[in-house]
Amino acid sequence: LRLAIAWPILLGVAIAGWTSPARFARVRRLGTAIGCATTLWWPMALVLYVPDPVRLAEPSGPMSMAIIVIAMATWCGIVGAGFLVPLATIGGHLVLLALAARRLPPQESPSLGFWWIWACVIGLLVAWEIEQAKRREFLATRALDVERARSEQLLQNVLPAAIAERLKGARERIADHFDHATVLFGDIVGFTGLSEELTPHELVAALDDVFSAFDDIADRHGLEKIKTIGDAYMVVGGVPEPRADHADAVATMALEMRDVLAAKRFAGGRTLRMRIGIHTGPVVAGVIGKKKFIYDLWGDTVNTASRMESHGIEGAVQVTEEAAKILRARFELTERGVVQVKGKGEMRTWLLERRKGQPA
């Protein structure tokens, strides 16, 4: 009778739970609660029913067996605090069985042993489900860590690492003043005309190839790329981490940018050259905006570096007198003379040629 009632129920519940877990979840958990609570009635009756406890032992067995098997078969759906229901049931069941055993004659003890076995089976299944829940929690946490690392990487691709850390832990506005920094602006001469001959895919691929090479140079020299505007490239040295050799590092990058672009070939084998401007001085740096925020620079140093680029010479690196004073000890410069600069008036400028000791 036990086999005829218990195992078909077990098989049906298991199949339903495995074939459609989502649809069966609510019914399964409700069945767990009802089944676990109901299994307490017959051992409690054995304890409390004084006249004839033996009579209650066997007749109630098949029904309780079916109910307890239903509860056992719901192991695949017990999540979180849900395992407390069958766990409490097992504890209460075993206590009541122990009390009932004292009231039954010895010949009835095997039937109680059968229930002891089933209670242990439920306990094992509940423990298995707890382990599975912990495993799912671990996998979810690991997936969350992977996504967090990916977000961290994306954030550091947009902002300097030091600024990204400050932005995550601080609510105040990020704004810093640097007394000594070197700013570079570079513009690809003739790229606007070339872009009219390229497909959108070719245009983006060409810019990506050039600017990716520039990014590698900036990383190699420990400089901070600020942004790109069309076919213009902006980089700074000495920000956000101050360094004594900011001007040398930026000058070295400028020469490498010039040479890298000159070596590249575009549509039809065409070559392009850069116009680069450099200036050294104080800047203000900070993060602006709430969406698509960027780390940017402000101040007269930024404007002057931009003017050095726009009033520069194709294929040359033009620097201000302030920058030339710092660079002339280690670099060869040629004085260009006085240049009329928009918004600045007359300015004496120099052309950066090469690092001293390098062949012409």
SVG drawing of the C-alpha trace seen along z (x, -y; Angstrom):
<svg xmlns="http://www.w3.org/2000/svg" viewBox="-9 -91 83 99">
<polyline fill="none" stroke="black" stroke-width="0.4" points="0.0,0.0 2.9,-2.4 4.4,-1.7 1.1,-2.1 0.5,-5.5 3.9,-7.0 6.0,-6.3 3.5,-7.4 3.1,-10.6 6.9,-11.0 7.3,-10.2 4.5,-12.6 5.8,-15.5 9.3,-15.0 8.4,-14.9 6.2,-18.0 9.0,-19.8 11.7,-18.9 9.6,-19.5 8.2,-22.9 10.1,-24.3 8.9,-27.9 5.2,-27.0 5.3,-24.4 7.3,-26.4 4.4,-28.0 2.4,-24.8 5.4,-22.9 6.3,-25.2 2.7,-25.3 2.7,-21.5 5.9,-21.6 4.4,-23.7 1.1,-21.8 2.8,-18.4 5.4,-19.2 2.8,-20.6 0.4,-17.7 3.0,-15.0 3.0,-16.1 -0.5,-15.0 -0.1,-11.3 2.9,-11.1 1.3,-13.8 -1.8,-11.7 0.3,-8.7 1.6,-10.8 -1.7,-12.4 -4.1,-9.5 -3.9,-7.6 -6.4,-4.6 -5.0,-2.8 -1.8,-4.3 -1.2,-1.0 -4.3,-1.4 -3.2,-4.7 0.3,-3.6 -0.4,-1.6 -3.7,-2.9 -2.4,-6.5 0.9,-5.3 0.1,-5.3 -1.5,-8.7 1.3,-10.3 3.7,-8.5 2.2,-10.0 2.2,-13.5 5.8,-13.2 6.9,-12.0 5.2,-15.0 7.2,-17.2 10.3,-15.3 9.7,-15.6 9.7,-19.4 13.4,-19.6 14.1,-21.1 12.0,-24.2 13.0,-25.1 14.8,-28.4 16.1,-30.7 14.2,-30.6 11.8,-28.0 14.0,-25.2 13.1,-26.2 9.7,-24.7 10.7,-21.1 13.7,-21.4 11.4,-22.3 9.1,-19.5 11.9,-17.0 12.9,-18.1 9.4,-18.0 8.7,-14.7 11.7,-13.1 10.9,-14.4 7.3,-13.2 8.4,-9.8 10.8,-9.4 7.9,-10.2 5.5,-7.9 8.0,-5.0 7.7,-5.0 3.9,-4.4 4.1,-1.6 4.6,2.0 7.9,3.5 6.3,5.2 5.3,1.8 8.8,0.3 9.8,1.4 7.1,-0.8 8.5,-3.8 12.0,-2.8 10.6,-3.2 9.5,-6.7 12.9,-7.5 14.5,-6.5 12.1,-8.8 12.8,-11.7 16.5,-11.3 15.9,-11.1 14.1,-14.4 16.9,-15.9 19.4,-14.8 17.4,-16.3 17.0,-19.6 20.7,-19.7 21.3,-19.0 19.0,-21.9 20.7,-24.2 24.0,-23.3 22.5,-24.0 21.1,-27.3 24.6,-28.2 26.0,-27.1 23.5,-29.3 24.4,-32.2 28.1,-31.7 27.6,-31.5 25.4,-34.6 28.0,-36.4 30.8,-35.4 28.8,-36.6 28.2,-39.9 31.9,-40.2 32.6,-39.7 30.1,-42.4 31.5,-44.7 35.0,-44.2 33.8,-44.9 32.1,-48.0 35.3,-49.0 37.3,-48.6 34.8,-50.6 34.9,-53.4 38.7,-53.4 38.6,-53.6 36.5,-56.8 38.2,-58.3 41.8,-58.2 42.1,-55.4 42.7,-57.8 39.6,-59.9 37.5,-56.8 38.3,-55.7 37.5,-59.1 34.2,-59.3 33.0,-56.0 33.6,-56.9 32.9,-60.6 29.8,-62.7 31.6,-66.1 32.5,-67.7 35.9,-66.7 37.9,-69.7 41.7,-70.1 44.2,-72.8 47.7,-71.9 50.4,-74.5 52.5,-72.7 51.2,-70.6 51.8,-70.3 49.0,-70.1 49.1,-68.8 46.7,-69.3 47.1,-67.4 45.1,-67.6 45.3,-65.4 45.7,-67.8 43.6,-66.9 41.6,-64.2 38.3,-66.1 38.8,-66.0 39.8,-62.4 36.7,-61.5 34.5,-62.5 36.1,-59.7 35.7,-57.0 32.7,-54.9 31.5,-55.3 33.2,-52.0 36.5,-53.0 36.4,-56.4 35.8,-55.0 38.4,-52.2 41.0,-54.8 40.5,-57.0 40.4,-54.1 43.7,-52.8 45.4,-56.2 44.0,-57.1 44.6,-53.6 48.2,-54.0 48.2,-57.4 46.6,-55.7 49.4,-53.2 52.0,-56.0 50.2,-57.8 50.0,-54.7 53.7,-53.9 54.8,-57.4 52.3,-57.6 50.2,-60.4 46.5,-61.0 44.4,-61.2 41.6,-63.7 39.4,-63.4 39.2,-63.4 37.2,-66.0 36.6,-64.8 40.1,-64.2 41.8,-66.2 43.5,-64.5 44.2,-66.0 46.6,-64.7 48.1,-66.1 51.1,-65.4 51.3,-66.0 47.5,-65.4 45.9,-63.8 49.1,-62.6 51.8,-65.4 55.2,-64.5 58.4,-66.5 59.0,-65.4 55.6,-66.1 56.9,-68.4 59.6,-65.9 57.0,-63.1 54.5,-65.1 57.3,-66.3 58.4,-62.7 54.8,-61.7 54.4,-64.5 57.4,-63.4 56.2,-59.8 52.7,-60.9 54.1,-62.8 56.3,-59.9 53.5,-57.2 51.0,-59.2 53.6,-59.9 54.3,-56.2 50.6,-55.2 48.9,-54.8 45.3,-55.7 42.9,-55.3 44.8,-55.3 48.1,-55.1 47.7,-58.7 49.7,-59.9 48.7,-62.5 50.6,-64.7 49.8,-66.2 49.8,-69.8 50.7,-69.7 50.8,-72.4 52.2,-72.3 52.1,-74.7 53.1,-74.4 51.4,-76.1 48.7,-75.8 45.4,-74.0 42.2,-73.2 40.9,-69.6 37.7,-68.0 34.6,-65.9 31.5,-67.5 28.1,-66.2 25.8,-63.5 25.5,-61.5 28.4,-60.6 30.6,-62.6 34.2,-63.3 37.4,-64.3 38.3,-67.7 40.8,-70.6 40.2,-74.3 42.4,-77.4 44.6,-79.6 47.1,-76.8 44.5,-74.7 43.5,-77.6 47.2,-78.5 48.0,-74.9 45.0,-74.8 46.2,-78.0 49.7,-76.6 48.1,-73.7 45.7,-75.8 48.4,-78.4 51.1,-75.7 52.8,-74.2 51.7,-71.0 54.0,-68.2 55.6,-70.2 55.3,-70.4 55.0,-74.1 55.7,-75.0 55.4,-78.2 58.3,-80.0 57.4,-78.7 57.5,-75.1 60.7,-75.8 62.5,-77.0 61.9,-73.6 62.6,-71.4 65.7,-73.0 68.0,-71.2 67.1,-67.8 65.5,-68.6 66.5,-70.4 64.3,-73.3 64.2,-75.8 62.9,-79.3 60.0,-80.1 59.8,-83.7 56.9,-85.9 53.5,-84.6 50.2,-86.5 47.9,-84.3 44.2,-84.8 43.0,-86.0 46.6,-86.1 48.4,-88.6 52.0,-88.2 53.8,-85.2 57.3,-83.9 57.2,-80.2 59.6,-77.3 59.4,-74.1 60.3,-70.9 62.6,-68.9 64.0,-65.9 65.5,-64.7 69.2,-65.7 71.5,-62.9 69.0,-61.4 69.8,-61.5 68.1,-64.1"/>
</svg>
